[in-house]
């Protein structure tokens, strides 16, 4: 693949367009993906989740009730009917 030398020599913050060349270099810097406030809020939320024990008890498959089976079949039949009505 033959590329022009300008692609190889273009460094971070450089501008090949006259308007971009007229801008100060701090304008051309790469912006962060997340703002510092968002990063701080995400860290606080992660700390709160670690402190709080939110996990539910593991499901015991031997204790599936008839009501669980009925709920599953109702949801399955409703989805099946919706897909059939969409196709028809």
C-alpha positions as YAML, in Angstrom:
chain: A
units: angstrom
residues:
- id: 1
  name: UNK
  ca: [0.00, 0.00, 0.00]
- id: 2
  name: UNK
  ca: [1.57, 3.27, -1.11]
- id: 3
  name: UNK
  ca: [0.70, 6.18, 1.14]
- id: 4
  name: UNK
  ca: [1.84, 9.71, 0.82]
- id: 5
  name: UNK
  ca: [4.49, 10.80, 3.32]
- id: 6
  name: UNK
  ca: [2.09, 13.33, 4.87]
- id: 7
  name: UNK
  ca: [0.09, 10.47, 6.43]
- id: 8
  name: UNK
  ca: [3.22, 8.95, 7.91]
- id: 9
  name: UNK
  ca: [4.53, 12.25, 9.29]
- id: 10
  name: UNK
  ca: [1.22, 13.55, 10.67]
- id: 11
  name: UNK
  ca: [1.72, 13.70, 14.41]
- id: 12
  name: UNK
  ca: [-0.74, 14.19, 17.22]
- id: 13
  name: UNK
  ca: [-2.13, 17.73, 17.28]
- id: 14
  name: UNK
  ca: [-0.98, 18.67, 13.81]
- id: 15
  name: UNK
  ca: [-3.29, 20.18, 11.25]
- id: 16
  name: UNK
  ca: [-3.04, 19.95, 7.47]
- id: 17
  name: UNK
  ca: [-6.05, 22.19, 6.86]
- id: 18
  name: UNK
  ca: [-5.48, 25.98, 6.95]
- id: 19
  name: UNK
  ca: [-8.28, 26.56, 9.46]
- id: 20
  name: UNK
  ca: [-7.05, 23.84, 11.79]
- id: 21
  name: UNK
  ca: [-3.53, 25.16, 11.45]
- id: 22
  name: UNK
  ca: [-4.72, 28.55, 12.68]
- id: 23
  name: UNK
  ca: [-6.12, 27.05, 15.91]
- id: 24
  name: UNK
  ca: [-4.05, 26.85, 19.10]
- id: 25
  name: UNK
  ca: [-2.62, 23.42, 19.90]
- id: 26
  name: UNK
  ca: [-4.71, 22.94, 23.07]
- id: 27
  name: UNK
  ca: [-7.84, 22.94, 20.86]
- id: 28
  name: UNK
  ca: [-6.54, 19.97, 18.87]
- id: 29
  name: UNK
  ca: [-5.84, 17.78, 21.90]
- id: 30
  name: UNK
  ca: [-7.67, 14.50, 22.27]
- id: 31
  name: UNK
  ca: [-10.69, 14.72, 24.56]
- id: 32
  name: UNK
  ca: [-11.26, 12.16, 27.32]
- id: 33
  name: UNK
  ca: [-13.91, 9.53, 26.71]
- id: 34
  name: UNK
  ca: [-15.59, 10.30, 30.03]
- id: 35
  name: UNK
  ca: [-15.65, 13.49, 32.04]
- id: 36
  name: UNK
  ca: [-13.94, 13.45, 35.46]
- id: 37
  name: UNK
  ca: [-17.31, 13.88, 37.21]
- id: 38
  name: UNK
  ca: [-18.67, 10.80, 35.47]
- id: 39
  name: UNK
  ca: [-15.60, 8.74, 36.40]
- id: 40
  name: UNK
  ca: [-15.91, 9.85, 40.05]
- id: 41
  name: UNK
  ca: [-19.63, 8.95, 40.10]
- id: 42
  name: UNK
  ca: [-18.89, 5.52, 38.59]
- id: 43
  name: UNK
  ca: [-16.25, 4.87, 41.26]
- id: 44
  name: UNK
  ca: [-18.65, 5.90, 44.03]
- id: 45
  name: UNK
  ca: [-21.35, 3.61, 42.62]
- id: 46
  name: UNK
  ca: [-18.91, 0.69, 42.45]
- id: 47
  name: UNK
  ca: [-17.86, 1.28, 46.07]
- id: 48
  name: UNK
  ca: [-21.51, 1.36, 47.20]
- id: 49
  name: UNK
  ca: [-22.19, -1.90, 45.36]
- id: 50
  name: UNK
  ca: [-19.21, -3.56, 47.03]
- id: 51
  name: UNK
  ca: [-20.38, -2.40, 50.47]
- id: 52
  name: UNK
  ca: [-24.00, -3.47, 50.00]
- id: 53
  name: UNK
  ca: [-24.81, -7.14, 49.75]
- id: 54
  name: UNK
  ca: [-27.36, -7.05, 46.95]
- id: 55
  name: UNK
  ca: [-26.99, -10.56, 45.64]
- id: 56
  name: UNK
  ca: [-30.01, -12.80, 45.89]
- id: 57
  name: UNK
  ca: [-29.86, -16.39, 47.03]
- id: 58
  name: UNK
  ca: [-28.88, -18.92, 44.36]
- id: 59
  name: UNK
  ca: [-31.76, -20.65, 42.60]
- id: 60
  name: UNK
  ca: [-32.33, -24.25, 43.62]
- id: 61
  name: UNK
  ca: [-33.56, -26.06, 40.51]
- id: 62
  name: UNK
  ca: [-35.09, -28.81, 42.64]
- id: 63
  name: UNK
  ca: [-37.56, -26.31, 44.10]
- id: 64
  name: UNK
  ca: [-39.33, -25.20, 40.92]
- id: 65
  name: UNK
  ca: [-43.01, -24.90, 41.77]
- id: 66
  name: UNK
  ca: [-46.06, -25.39, 39.60]
- id: 67
  name: UNK
  ca: [-46.60, -21.63, 39.67]
- id: 68
  name: UNK
  ca: [-43.13, -21.13, 38.18]
- id: 69
  name: UNK
  ca: [-44.00, -23.61, 35.43]
- id: 70
  name: UNK
  ca: [-47.34, -21.89, 34.74]
- id: 71
  name: UNK
  ca: [-45.68, -18.45, 34.56]
- id: 72
  name: UNK
  ca: [-43.09, -19.75, 32.13]
- id: 73
  name: UNK
  ca: [-45.69, -21.40, 29.89]
- id: 74
  name: UNK
  ca: [-47.87, -18.27, 29.85]
- id: 75
  name: UNK
  ca: [-44.92, -16.10, 28.87]
- id: 76
  name: UNK
  ca: [-43.78, -18.63, 26.24]
- id: 77
  name: UNK
  ca: [-47.24, -18.89, 24.70]
- id: 78
  name: UNK
  ca: [-47.68, -15.10, 24.70]
- id: 79
  name: UNK
  ca: [-44.36, -14.62, 22.89]
- id: 80
  name: UNK
  ca: [-45.18, -17.41, 20.44]
- id: 81
  name: UNK
  ca: [-48.57, -15.88, 19.64]
- id: 82
  name: UNK
  ca: [-47.02, -12.42, 19.20]
- id: 83
  name: UNK
  ca: [-44.41, -13.77, 16.77]
- id: 84
  name: UNK
  ca: [-47.05, -15.73, 14.83]
- id: 85
  name: UNK
  ca: [-49.28, -12.64, 14.61]
- id: 86
  name: UNK
  ca: [-46.32, -10.59, 13.38]
- id: 87
  name: UNK
  ca: [-45.43, -13.15, 10.72]
- id: 88
  name: UNK
  ca: [-49.04, -13.64, 9.56]
...
